[in-house]
Amino acid sequence: MKAYIHELGQLKSGAVNDPVAKSGEVVVKLKTAGLNRRDLYIQNRRGDKEEALVLGSDGAGVVESIGEGVTNVSVGDEVIINPALRWYENSVSPPETFDILGMPDDGTFAEKIAISAEQVEPKPTYLTWEEAGAVALAGLTGYRALVTKGDLQKGETVFIPGAGSGVATYLIQFAKNSGARVIVTSRSEEKRKEALALGADIALDTNEDWSQALENETVDLVIESVGRATFNRSLEVLKKGGRIVVFGATTEDTVELDLRSFFYNQHQLFGSTMGCREELRDMLAHIEKYKTRPVIDKVFKLEDAAEAFEYLEESKNFGKIVFEI
Protein backbone atom coordinates (compact mmCIF):
# COMPACT_ATOMS: atom_id res chain seq x y z
CA MET A 1 0.00 0.00 0.00
CA LYS A 2 1.02 3.64 -0.48
CA ALA A 3 2.51 5.47 2.49
CA TYR A 4 4.68 8.43 3.47
CA ILE A 5 7.64 7.06 5.38
CA HIS A 6 10.94 7.83 7.06
CA GLU A 7 13.68 5.45 5.95
CA LEU A 8 17.48 5.71 6.08
CA GLY A 9 17.27 9.33 7.17
CA GLN A 10 14.92 10.32 4.35
CA LEU A 11 11.27 11.36 4.25
CA LYS A 12 9.67 9.97 1.09
CA SER A 13 6.64 8.43 -0.52
CA GLY A 14 6.93 4.67 -0.58
CA ALA A 15 5.17 1.34 -0.34
CA VAL A 16 4.74 -0.88 2.72
CA ASN A 17 2.94 -4.14 3.36
CA ASP A 18 -0.79 -4.06 4.00
CA PRO A 19 -1.45 -4.40 7.74
CA VAL A 20 -3.26 -7.37 9.28
CA ALA A 21 -5.40 -7.15 12.41
CA LYS A 22 -3.94 -9.19 15.25
CA SER A 23 -5.89 -10.19 18.34
CA GLY A 24 -7.51 -7.09 19.84
CA GLU A 25 -6.75 -4.95 16.78
CA VAL A 26 -8.66 -3.47 13.88
CA VAL A 27 -7.58 -2.46 10.40
CA VAL A 28 -8.87 0.97 9.42
CA LYS A 29 -8.98 1.97 5.75
CA LEU A 30 -7.99 5.62 6.11
CA LYS A 31 -9.76 8.37 4.21
CA THR A 32 -7.87 11.34 5.69
CA ALA A 33 -4.93 12.05 7.99
CA GLY A 34 -3.92 15.22 9.82
CA LEU A 35 -0.43 16.70 9.67
CA ASN A 36 1.00 17.91 12.98
CA ARG A 37 4.13 19.83 13.86
CA ARG A 38 5.32 16.72 15.69
CA ASP A 39 5.68 15.02 12.29
CA LEU A 40 8.31 17.59 11.26
CA TYR A 41 10.67 16.47 14.00
CA ILE A 42 10.55 12.69 13.44
CA GLN A 43 13.47 12.61 11.01
CA ASN A 44 15.73 14.40 13.51
CA ARG A 45 14.71 12.02 16.27
CA ARG A 46 15.19 8.85 14.19
CA GLY A 47 18.43 9.80 12.45
CA ASP A 48 19.54 7.22 9.87
CA LYS A 49 17.52 4.25 11.10
CA GLU A 50 17.23 1.66 8.37
CA GLU A 51 13.71 0.35 8.92
CA ALA A 52 10.84 2.23 7.34
CA LEU A 53 8.42 4.06 9.65
CA VAL A 54 5.02 5.29 8.51
CA LEU A 55 4.57 8.79 9.89
CA GLY A 56 1.36 10.39 11.11
CA SER A 57 -0.67 10.57 14.31
CA ASP A 58 -4.13 11.74 13.22
CA GLY A 59 -6.50 9.88 10.96
CA ALA A 60 -10.07 8.91 10.18
CA GLY A 61 -11.57 6.11 8.13
CA VAL A 62 -13.68 2.98 7.98
CA VAL A 63 -13.04 -0.25 9.88
CA GLU A 64 -12.12 -2.84 7.24
CA SER A 65 -11.41 -5.89 9.41
CA ILE A 66 -11.26 -6.86 13.07
CA GLY A 67 -9.03 -9.23 14.99
CA GLU A 68 -9.95 -11.92 17.45
CA GLY A 69 -11.66 -10.69 20.63
CA VAL A 70 -12.72 -7.28 19.31
CA THR A 71 -16.25 -6.43 20.42
CA ASN A 72 -16.38 -2.62 20.65
CA VAL A 73 -16.34 -1.94 16.89
CA SER A 74 -17.63 -3.64 13.76
CA VAL A 75 -16.58 -3.80 10.14
CA GLY A 76 -17.95 -0.74 8.36
CA ASP A 77 -17.83 1.58 11.40
CA GLU A 78 -16.66 5.12 10.69
CA VAL A 79 -13.96 6.00 13.23
CA ILE A 80 -11.25 8.45 14.19
CA ILE A 81 -7.86 7.35 15.49
CA ASN A 82 -6.89 8.23 19.06
CA PRO A 83 -3.15 9.04 18.79
CA ALA A 84 -2.55 8.93 22.57
CA LEU A 85 -1.54 5.31 22.97
CA ARG A 86 -2.30 3.38 26.15
CA TRP A 87 -3.42 6.34 28.28
CA TYR A 88 -7.02 5.68 29.14
CA GLU A 89 -8.02 7.44 32.36
CA ASN A 90 -7.38 11.03 33.43
CA SER A 91 -4.28 11.40 35.59
CA VAL A 92 -1.82 14.13 36.58
CA SER A 93 0.70 12.71 34.11
CA PRO A 94 0.63 9.91 31.53
CA PRO A 95 1.59 6.33 32.44
CA GLU A 96 5.02 4.93 31.58
CA THR A 97 3.44 2.94 28.73
CA PHE A 98 2.22 6.10 26.97
CA ASP A 99 3.40 6.87 23.44
CA ILE A 100 2.12 9.05 20.63
CA LEU A 101 1.18 7.26 17.42
CA GLY A 102 3.62 7.74 14.56
CA MET A 103 6.84 6.81 16.40
CA PRO A 104 7.78 4.17 17.37
CA ASP A 105 4.51 2.68 16.02
CA ASP A 106 3.57 3.05 12.35
CA GLY A 107 1.19 5.95 11.90
CA THR A 108 -1.60 7.22 9.69
CA PHE A 109 0.11 8.50 6.53
CA ALA A 110 -0.88 5.37 4.65
CA GLU A 111 -3.87 3.76 3.00
CA LYS A 112 -4.52 1.55 6.03
CA ILE A 113 -3.48 1.15 9.66
CA ALA A 114 -3.65 -1.74 12.10
CA ILE A 115 -4.21 -0.48 15.63
CA SER A 116 -5.64 -1.61 18.96
CA ALA A 117 -9.42 -1.47 19.02
CA GLU A 118 -9.00 0.57 22.21
CA GLN A 119 -7.55 3.39 20.08
CA VAL A 120 -10.53 4.13 17.85
CA GLU A 121 -13.57 6.30 18.58
CA PRO A 122 -16.78 6.84 16.60
CA LYS A 123 -16.48 9.61 14.02
CA PRO A 124 -18.76 12.56 14.90
CA THR A 125 -21.41 12.30 12.23
CA TYR A 126 -21.59 16.04 11.49
CA LEU A 127 -17.87 16.30 10.64
CA THR A 128 -16.56 15.89 7.11
CA TRP A 129 -13.81 13.35 6.56
CA GLU A 130 -11.27 16.18 6.27
CA GLU A 131 -12.40 17.59 9.63
CA ALA A 132 -12.48 14.17 11.29
CA GLY A 133 -8.92 13.45 10.21
CA ALA A 134 -7.67 16.57 12.00
CA VAL A 135 -9.62 16.54 15.23
CA ALA A 136 -7.89 14.18 17.65
CA LEU A 137 -4.32 15.30 18.39
CA ALA A 138 -4.75 19.08 18.31
CA GLY A 139 -8.23 19.01 19.81
CA LEU A 140 -7.15 16.72 22.64
CA THR A 141 -3.98 18.72 23.31
CA GLY A 142 -5.94 21.96 23.49
CA TYR A 143 -8.72 20.48 25.62
CA ARG A 144 -6.37 19.11 28.28
CA ALA A 145 -4.32 22.32 28.38
CA LEU A 146 -7.36 24.58 28.62
CA VAL A 147 -9.83 22.52 30.66
CA THR A 148 -7.97 19.88 32.68
CA LYS A 149 -4.79 21.81 33.44
CA GLY A 150 -5.91 25.40 32.89
CA ASP A 151 -9.28 24.97 34.63
CA LEU A 152 -10.74 27.79 32.53
CA GLN A 153 -13.95 29.21 33.99
CA LYS A 154 -16.79 31.16 32.44
CA GLY A 155 -16.04 34.89 32.48
CA GLU A 156 -12.24 34.47 32.69
CA THR A 157 -9.77 35.78 30.11
CA VAL A 158 -7.30 33.47 28.37
CA PHE A 159 -4.22 34.67 26.48
CA ILE A 160 -2.95 32.53 23.57
CA PRO A 161 0.30 33.51 21.79
CA GLY A 162 0.54 32.18 18.24
CA ALA A 163 -2.99 32.32 16.83
CA GLY A 164 -2.43 30.31 13.67
CA SER A 165 -1.56 26.85 14.97
CA GLY A 166 -4.03 24.01 14.78
CA VAL A 167 -4.22 23.77 18.57
CA ALA A 168 -4.75 27.54 18.89
CA THR A 169 -7.78 27.40 16.60
CA TYR A 170 -9.29 24.78 18.90
CA LEU A 171 -8.37 26.79 22.00
CA ILE A 172 -10.17 29.85 20.68
CA GLN A 173 -13.34 27.88 19.98
CA PHE A 174 -13.28 25.85 23.20
CA ALA A 175 -12.77 29.01 25.27
CA LYS A 176 -15.59 30.89 23.55
CA ASN A 177 -17.87 27.87 23.95
CA SER A 178 -17.09 28.04 27.67
CA GLY A 179 -17.98 31.73 27.98
CA ALA A 180 -14.44 33.05 28.29
CA ARG A 181 -12.75 36.13 26.81
CA VAL A 182 -9.96 35.31 24.34
CA ILE A 183 -6.83 37.30 23.46
CA VAL A 184 -4.42 36.01 20.81
CA THR A 185 -1.25 37.17 19.08
CA SER A 186 0.24 36.71 15.62
CA ARG A 187 2.84 38.37 13.40
CA SER A 188 0.45 37.97 10.48
CA GLU A 189 -2.30 40.53 9.97
CA GLU A 190 -4.28 37.97 7.98
CA LYS A 191 -4.08 35.42 10.83
CA ARG A 192 -5.16 38.07 13.33
CA LYS A 193 -8.21 38.78 11.17
CA GLU A 194 -8.98 35.06 10.91
CA ALA A 195 -8.65 34.65 14.69
CA LEU A 196 -11.11 37.50 15.26
CA ALA A 197 -13.52 35.94 12.77
CA LEU A 198 -13.22 32.65 14.64
CA GLY A 199 -14.24 34.34 17.90
CA ALA A 200 -11.18 35.92 19.51
CA ASP A 201 -11.98 39.20 21.29
CA ILE A 202 -8.56 40.82 20.80
CA ALA A 203 -5.77 39.96 18.34
CA LEU A 204 -2.40 41.61 19.00
CA ASP A 205 0.59 41.94 16.73
CA THR A 206 3.41 39.78 18.11
CA ASN A 207 5.77 42.76 17.84
CA GLU A 208 3.71 45.27 19.81
CA ASP A 209 3.99 45.97 23.53
CA TRP A 210 1.59 43.42 25.02
CA SER A 211 1.70 44.85 28.53
CA GLN A 212 0.77 48.29 27.30
CA ALA A 213 -1.92 47.00 24.93
CA LEU A 214 -3.50 44.94 27.72
CA GLU A 215 -3.14 47.39 30.61
CA ASN A 216 -6.93 47.45 31.01
CA GLU A 217 -7.33 43.66 30.72
CA THR A 218 -7.08 40.99 33.42
CA VAL A 219 -5.49 37.81 32.06
CA ASP A 220 -6.42 34.84 34.23
CA LEU A 221 -4.83 32.09 32.15
CA VAL A 222 -2.05 31.83 29.54
CA ILE A 223 -1.75 28.84 27.21
CA GLU A 224 1.86 28.80 25.95
CA SER A 225 3.30 26.70 23.14
CA VAL A 226 5.77 29.06 21.46
CA GLY A 227 8.62 28.73 23.97
CA ARG A 228 11.50 31.07 24.61
CA ALA A 229 10.34 33.74 22.15
CA THR A 230 7.17 34.52 24.10
CA PHE A 231 7.27 32.82 27.50
CA ASN A 232 8.45 35.74 29.64
CA ARG A 233 6.37 38.23 27.66
CA SER A 234 3.34 36.07 28.39
CA LEU A 235 4.18 36.04 32.10
CA GLU A 236 4.28 39.84 32.07
CA VAL A 237 0.61 40.08 31.06
CA LEU A 238 -0.60 37.36 33.45
CA LYS A 239 -2.37 38.62 36.56
CA LYS A 240 -0.96 37.98 40.03
CA GLY A 241 -1.96 34.48 41.05
CA GLY A 242 -2.70 33.63 37.42
CA ARG A 243 -2.14 30.28 35.72
CA ILE A 244 0.15 29.47 32.79
CA VAL A 245 -0.02 26.13 30.97
CA VAL A 246 2.78 25.05 28.62
CA PHE A 247 2.20 22.27 26.08
CA GLY A 248 4.90 22.97 23.49
CA ALA A 249 7.91 25.00 22.41
CA THR A 250 8.02 25.78 18.70
CA THR A 251 10.96 28.12 19.35
CA GLU A 252 13.79 27.25 21.77
CA ASP A 253 12.99 24.89 24.64
CA THR A 254 14.98 26.66 27.37
CA VAL A 255 13.92 29.93 28.97
CA GLU A 256 15.40 32.24 31.61
CA LEU A 257 12.99 32.73 34.48
CA ASP A 258 13.05 35.50 37.08
CA LEU A 259 12.15 33.36 40.08
CA ARG A 260 11.69 36.29 42.43
CA SER A 261 9.14 37.92 40.13
CA PHE A 262 7.48 34.54 39.64
CA PHE A 263 6.98 33.76 43.30
CA TYR A 264 6.17 37.37 44.27
CA ASN A 265 3.35 37.30 41.72
CA GLN A 266 2.17 33.90 42.99
CA HIS A 267 1.99 32.53 39.44
CA GLN A 268 1.05 28.90 38.85
CA LEU A 269 2.88 26.93 36.15
CA PHE A 270 1.56 23.68 34.64
CA GLY A 271 2.97 21.36 32.01
CA SER A 272 0.63 19.52 29.66
CA THR A 273 1.07 16.86 26.98
CA MET A 274 -1.62 15.50 24.70
CA GLY A 275 -4.29 13.83 26.87
CA CYS A 276 -5.99 10.55 27.72
CA ARG A 277 -8.92 8.67 26.19
CA GLU A 278 -11.28 9.99 28.86
CA GLU A 279 -10.38 13.57 27.89
CA LEU A 280 -10.65 12.75 24.18
CA ARG A 281 -14.17 11.52 24.71
CA ASP A 282 -14.99 14.62 26.75
CA MET A 283 -13.57 16.79 23.97
CA LEU A 284 -15.62 14.96 21.34
CA ALA A 285 -18.74 15.43 23.47
CA HIS A 286 -17.88 19.14 23.77
CA ILE A 287 -17.55 19.70 20.03
CA GLU A 288 -20.69 17.67 19.40
CA LYS A 289 -22.62 19.83 21.86
CA TYR A 290 -21.49 23.09 20.26
CA LYS A 291 -21.15 21.70 16.72
CA THR A 292 -17.59 22.98 16.71
CA ARG A 293 -15.73 22.37 13.47
CA PRO A 294 -11.97 22.03 13.08
CA VAL A 295 -10.42 24.86 11.09
CA ILE A 296 -8.95 23.29 7.93
CA ASP A 297 -6.37 25.47 6.22
CA LYS A 298 -5.42 23.25 3.29
CA VAL A 299 -5.92 19.70 1.99
CA PHE A 300 -3.09 17.89 0.17
CA LYS A 301 -2.93 14.56 -1.59
CA LEU A 302 -0.79 12.07 0.33
CA GLU A 303 1.65 11.93 -2.58
CA ASP A 304 2.22 15.67 -2.09
CA ALA A 305 3.30 15.22 1.53
CA ALA A 306 6.71 16.83 0.99
CA GLU A 307 4.99 20.05 -0.12
CA ALA A 308 2.69 19.90 2.90
CA PHE A 309 5.63 19.47 5.29
CA GLU A 310 7.32 22.54 3.82
CA TYR A 311 4.08 24.52 4.09
CA LEU A 312 3.75 23.65 7.80
CA GLU A 313 7.44 24.26 8.55
CA GLU A 314 7.07 27.80 7.19
CA SER A 315 3.99 28.30 9.43
CA LYS A 316 1.85 29.41 6.51
CA ASN A 317 -1.23 27.72 7.91
CA PHE A 318 -4.12 29.03 9.96
CA GLY A 319 -5.58 25.84 11.37
CA LYS A 320 -5.01 22.26 10.30
CA ILE A 321 -3.36 20.69 7.28
CA VAL A 322 -4.95 17.44 6.08
CA PHE A 323 -4.00 14.64 3.71
CA GLU A 324 -6.62 13.10 1.47
CA ILE A 325 -5.89 9.41 1.08
MORA-V988925 format. One record per backbone hydrogen bond with DSSP energy under -0.5 kcal/mol. NH is the residue of the N-H (numbers start at 0). CO is the residue of the C=O. E is the energy in kcal/mol with one decimal. If there is no record, write none. Layout:
BEGIN
nh={NH:NH}
co={CO:CO}
e={E:E}
END
This chain:
BEGIN
nh={2:3:4:4:5:6:7:8:9:11:13:15:21:23:24:25:26:27:27:28:28:29:29:30:31:32:33:34:38:39:39:40:40:41:44:45:46:48:52:54:54:56:57:59:60:61:62:63:64:66:69:70:75:76:78:78:79:80:81:82:84:84:86:97:98:100:101:102:106:107:108:109:110:112:114:114:116:118:119:120:122:126:131:132:133:134:138:139:140:141:142:143:144:145:146:147:148:149:149:150:151:154:155:157:158:159:160:162:164:168:169:170:171:172:173:174:175:176:177:178:179:180:182:183:184:185:188:191:192:193:194:195:196:197:198:198:199:200:201:203:205:207:209:212:213:214:216:218:218:219:219:220:221:222:223:223:227:229:230:233:234:235:236:236:237:237:238:240:241:242:243:244:245:246:247:249:250:258:261:262:263:264:265:266:267:269:271:276:277:279:280:281:282:283:284:285:286:287:288:289:290:291:295:296:296:297:299:301:303:304:306:307:308:309:310:311:312:313:314:315:318:319:320:321:322:323:324:324}
co={13:108:2:11:52:9:48:48:6:4:2:0:19:67:21:114:64:25:112:26:61:27:110:59:59:322:132:320:35:35:36:36:37:38:40:41:42:45:5:3:52:33:33:31:78:28:76:26:26:24:66:68:62:73:60:76:120:58:118:80:82:98:83:94:84:82:104:99:53:55:54:107:1:27:25:112:23:115:116:79:77:123:127:128:130:131:134:135:136:137:138:139:140:141:142:142:143:143:144:146:145:178:152:180:220:182:222:184:161:164:165:166:167:168:169:170:171:172:173:175:174:155:157:201:159:203:186:187:188:189:190:191:192:193:194:195:194:181:181:183:185:204:207:208:209:211:213:216:236:156:217:156:242:158:221:244:251:226:226:229:230:231:232:233:233:234:218:264:238:219:267:221:269:223:223:224:225:256:257:258:259:260:262:261:241:243:245:86:87:275:276:277:278:279:280:281:282:283:284:285:286:286:293:294:319:319:321:323:300:301:303:303:304:305:306:307:308:309:311:310:163:294:34:297:32:299:30:322}
e={-2.1:-2.6:-0.5:-3.0:-2.2:-2.6:-2.3:-0.6:-1.8:-2.5:-2.8:-2.2:-0.5:-2.1:-2.3:-2.7:-2.7:-0.5:-2.9:-0.5:-3.0:-0.9:-1.7:-2.9:-1.8:-1.8:-0.9:-2.8:-1.5:-0.5:-1.3:-0.7:-1.2:-0.7:-1.7:-2.2:-1.7:-1.0:-1.9:-1.8:-0.6:-0.6:-0.9:-2.1:-2.3:-2.2:-2.7:-3.2:-1.3:-3.2:-1.6:-0.5:-2.9:-2.1:-2.9:-0.6:-2.8:-2.8:-3.4:-0.8:-1.2:-2.3:-0.8:-1.8:-1.1:-2.5:-0.7:-0.9:-2.7:-0.5:-2.8:-2.2:-1.6:-1.7:-2.5:-0.5:-2.8:-2.2:-1.0:-2.2:-2.3:-1.5:-2.7:-2.0:-1.4:-0.9:-1.1:-2.7:-2.5:-2.6:-2.3:-2.5:-2.1:-2.5:-3.0:-1.0:-3.2:-0.5:-1.3:-0.8:-1.9:-2.2:-2.1:-2.8:-2.7:-3.1:-0.5:-2.7:-0.8:-1.9:-1.3:-2.7:-2.6:-1.4:-3.3:-2.6:-2.2:-2.6:-1.4:-1.5:-2.5:-3.1:-2.6:-2.5:-1.3:-2.0:-0.5:-2.0:-2.2:-2.2:-2.5:-2.1:-2.2:-1.7:-0.9:-0.6:-2.5:-2.1:-1.6:-2.9:-1.2:-1.5:-1.0:-2.5:-2.1:-1.3:-2.1:-0.6:-0.6:-1.6:-0.7:-1.8:-2.3:-2.3:-0.6:-3.3:-2.1:-1.7:-2.4:-2.6:-2.0:-1.6:-0.8:-0.8:-0.7:-0.7:-2.5:-3.1:-2.2:-2.3:-2.9:-2.9:-2.8:-2.2:-0.8:-1.9:-3.3:-1.3:-2.2:-3.0:-2.3:-1.9:-0.7:-1.8:-2.4:-2.6:-2.2:-2.2:-1.8:-2.2:-2.6:-1.8:-2.9:-2.6:-2.1:-2.1:-2.6:-2.0:-2.3:-2.0:-1.0:-1.7:-0.8:-0.6:-3.1:-1.2:-3.0:-1.5:-1.9:-1.5:-0.5:-1.7:-2.7:-1.9:-2.1:-2.3:-2.6:-1.7:-2.0:-1.9:-2.8:-3.5:-0.6:-2.3:-3.7:-2.9:-2.7:-0.6}
END
